Amino acid sequence: MTPGPPAADAGRDVCVVGGGLAGITAAVRLADAGHRVTLFERRSELGGATYSFDHGSLVVDTGQHVFLRCYERYRALLDRLGSTGLTQLQPRFSVPILAPGRAPHVLARTRGLPAPAHLLPALAGYSLLDARERWHAIRAAAALRTVDPDDPDNDRRSFGGWLADHGQGSRAVRRLWDLITVAALNTPAEHASLALAARVFRTGLLERADAGDIGRPLVPLSSLHGRPAHRLLTRLGVRVATGSRVERVEPDTTGFRVAIGGAGGRSVQDELVAEAVVLAVPHAAAAQLVPAGASHDRDDWQHLGSAPIVNVHLRYDSAVTRLPFAAAVESPVQWVFDRTPASMTDGQYLVVSISAADDTITVPARRLAATYAAAVARLFPAARSARVLETFVTREPSATFRQAPGTRALRPGAATRLPGLVLAGAWTDTGWPDTMEGAVRSGHRAADVVLAHLVSSNRNLEGTR
Ligand SMILES: Cc1cc2nc3c(=O)[nH]c(=O)nc-3n(C[C@H](O)[C@H](O)[C@H](O)COP(=O)(O)OP(=O)(O)OC[C@H]3O[C@@H](n4cnc5c(N)ncnc54)[C@H](O)[C@@H]3O)c2cc1C
């Protein structure tokens, strides 16, 4: 994300609504092009779905986030924010897989082998499947390389159905495919779009040997994204208005009037006129803000739905594992992360991340804490003798849209029917799942559309002079 010289059509008023990764990216690009940018964010900090909050002496993330080496646009944004050094990207894909009563099995790519051979030794030696299951898994992985993520027919099929057609039994789905699918798509294979699953497995694991190397933040998310973004945008001359909820966007003769709500959202506190507006808010908010006539399908966006993620936080008086993170099978634990270094706390602070958490989201915190403390003790023997100092639960009911078959047709592109009004967000039609990479890509696309609009409206203006 290297800044280019300001365009000849620079210096116009542009508004970005929503300060998540999509809005931040769009605002940076538009400011780089020399425009006067105002960014409205309803929360008190930037970062959107990636934010942190104080909990006693801990700084807690909304949910554990990881990225892959193939998140190229996201990683370029980290560079631009000066945050790359605040993350750790493993030198090669390597995930310890835990199962109760068994030693961890490390699923890792083989260095020096090109894709897809880099995964062959890992699959051939995966001890949680039997020899026949391993052979069928290798054949299915090879077949998945030929599934086109951009083919609408593939988006109408379920990944689970495709896996069954390719000889994957329920144990192979549970112990292998869902390890990745549930974490990456926030839904099990059974309910996932085949096209989105193909994007994850092809781009993330099968096409480039190093694409799936896993990165994770070493600091709370607000220190990684929100605060550095605020500093960068301010330096670029962007007016960053946090605590500002946009209530209405209406077209007018010179562009758009953007109305910001007052206290309690009752009265209009401020109004801004901009030649172009990027709406980088979640789909439910976008459907309310998009003026009638701007989009013929805004009523359909609700069908993207939402899928929850729950995190169970466990603080121990002593270390229970040396693993920075691990996945688990045959356990309520899906993925568990050691957050001790990021939170600088004593003992050990583990976060259990539960995706596709439809059955978990309403379970009382005490019950969840007891269930997950017991499950962690079955995976890490040292946890049986450690004292649990504190447990708490964080819930994100609308963590992602529901990445089910048929969703591609519901995801709009960046341009709307009103020139200058542009959509962004990980839920828009990026071809990627609802991820940080998808959000950043959508921000770039939105900026491209706005910049093209400003150039053409400038020409039209000149033509009428
Ligand atoms: C618990 C959890 C775990 C996740 N784990 C991962 C992971 O490991 N890896 C990964 O890649 N992705 C992960 N994701 C998904 C990722 O966080 C999102 O895809 C991405 O951050 C979405 O960015 P966005 O900018 O599109 O939307 P958002 O981050 O939702 O930003 C939209 C912003 O708009 C603001 N807004 C809404 N309405 C208004 C209004 N009227 N006026 C002004 N502002 C408004 C909101 O406050 C918000 O800040 C996870 C998400 C969650 C919740």
The ligand as a Gaussian input file, in Angstrom:
#p B3LYP/6-31G(d) Opt

LIG

0 1
 C      -14.777000     -12.764000      16.957000
 C      -14.279000     -12.601000      15.533000
 C      -13.197000     -13.341000      15.100000
 C      -12.732000     -13.201000      13.788000
 N      -11.613000     -13.885000      13.402000
 C      -11.057000     -13.609000      12.202000
 C       -9.799000     -14.171000      11.858000
 O       -9.203000     -14.910000      12.623000
 N       -9.277000     -13.856000      10.645000
 C       -9.912000     -13.021000       9.759000
 O       -9.364000     -12.750000       8.678000
 N      -11.116000     -12.465000      10.060000
 C      -11.695000     -12.740000      11.264000
 N      -12.887000     -12.155000      11.595000
 C      -13.597000     -11.356000      10.579000
 C      -13.005000      -9.944000      10.441000
 O      -12.869000      -9.337000      11.707000
 C      -13.954000      -9.106000       9.568000
 O      -14.153000      -9.752000       8.337000
 C      -13.422000      -7.711000       9.274000
 O      -12.809000      -7.120000      10.391000
 C      -14.598000      -6.850000       8.786000
 O      -14.141000      -5.542000       8.511000
 P      -15.130000      -4.475000       7.841000
 O      -14.410000      -3.197000       7.781000
 O      -15.693000      -5.048000       6.603000
 O      -16.383000      -4.366000       8.834000
 P      -16.435000      -3.913000      10.389000
 O      -15.168000      -4.265000      11.050000
 O      -17.703000      -4.475000      10.926000
 O      -16.514000      -2.336000      10.316000
 C      -17.700000      -1.637000      10.123000
 C      -17.650000      -0.388000      10.983000
 O      -18.783000       0.432000      10.699000
 C      -19.190000       1.058000      11.899000
 N      -20.566000       1.504000      11.711000
 C      -21.680000       0.741000      11.580000
 N      -22.750000       1.533000      11.386000
 C      -22.307000       2.818000      11.393000
 C      -22.946000       4.087000      11.234000
 N      -24.262000       4.182000      11.025000
 N      -22.180000       5.203000      11.304000
 C      -20.844000       5.126000      11.514000
 N      -20.185000       3.941000      11.677000
 C      -20.908000       2.809000      11.604000
 C      -19.029000      -0.055000      12.925000
 O      -18.984000       0.454000      14.237000
 C      -17.715000      -0.675000      12.479000
 O      -16.606000      -0.067000      13.112000
 C      -13.396000     -12.306000      12.891000
 C      -14.496000     -11.560000      13.334000
 C      -14.923000     -11.683000      14.638000
 C      -16.076000     -10.841000      15.108000

